Amino acid sequence: MLWKILLLIAAIAAVLYGFRYMNRPPSRSASKRGGASPKEAQPDHADGQSVDLVKCPNCGAFIAPGTPCGHCKAG
């Protein structure tokens, strides 16, 4: 009976440490190896500012001003 309790405690500890290992932040050396930084991975318009959308005159979808509509391909 004692072995079963110890095995259960070991299994729970292994799962908790496994989750902790999987959810750790990326190491700093990974970004030095040539990986893209988070700033480079974001598009130019994703600078934290909100964008007012406009309605496409052809299909009615809402798009960012100055971009072609992805639904009806209207410019």
N, C-alpha and C positions, 0 to 999 in steps of 0.2 A: 504494500500500500504506500509506503514511504517513497519507493522508487517512482511510482506513478505521479505522485505530487511533485517530486523533484523534476521529472521529465516534463510535466505540464508547465512548471515555472520556467524551465529552460526554453521550452518552445515559445512561450509568451515573450520572454526576453529576446529571443532571436527575431521574432516578428517585429517587436518594437525597434530594435537596433537596425533591422532591415529597412523599415520605413524611414528611420532617421537618416540612414545612408542614402536612400533613394531621393530624399527631399532636400539634400544639402545644396547650398548655392555653388555655382561653378567656381572653380579655383581661379586665382588671379593668373596663374601661369598659362591657363588655356587661352586667355585673351592675348597674351604675349606671343603665343605660337602662331598667330596669324588669323585667328578667328575674327569674325566680324564683330565689332562692338555694337551694343544696342542702339547707339545713335546712327550708325551706318545702316542697320537693318530696317529702320523706319523710313517710310517715304517722306519726301520733302514737305508735304502738307500736314504731316502728323507731328506738329511742333507743340501740341497741347492746346492750340487755339481752336475754338469752335468755328464751324463753317455754316453759313446760311445756305440751305439748299433751295434750288429753283425747280419749278415744275417744267418738264419737257413738253413743248407745245404739241408734239406728234402723238406720244403715247401716254403722257401724264405721269410718268415716273419722276421721282425727285432725284436730282443730280447736283453735283457741285457746279457752281458757275464757271464757265469757260472750259468744261470738259465735254467730250462727246457722250451721247446717251448710249449706254451699253445694251439697252433693250431693243431700240429701233434703229440704232446706228446713225441717228441724226446728229448733226453737229450744231 
